């Protein structure tokens, strides 16, 4: 089944897995130590991340390591970029309001 990258990041466990393997490649057993779900549950999340091409597996001896495909994260960044100017404008407006209120308090 082909999934898109947004299905992968929709789940908090999968986002946490992405965060862990962004630092270093990890085996499924090493990843499972960070979660209160079964090893099989972690493997199911890894499967979805792999199907979305956010994660790539690498065989090293008898172990399989999963590492992040940074290029695929750029799809998310590209989608967010269209909204970035909107929230930056709103944050700048909020900064101005807070600064004005702070000055009025003095």
Buried (B, 14 or more C-beta within 10 A) or exposed (E): EEBEBEBBBEEEBBBBBBEBBEEEBBBBEBBBEBBEEEEEEBEBBBEBBBBBBBBBEEEEEEEBBBBBBEEBBEBBEEEEEEEEEEEEEEEEEEEEEEEEEEEEEE
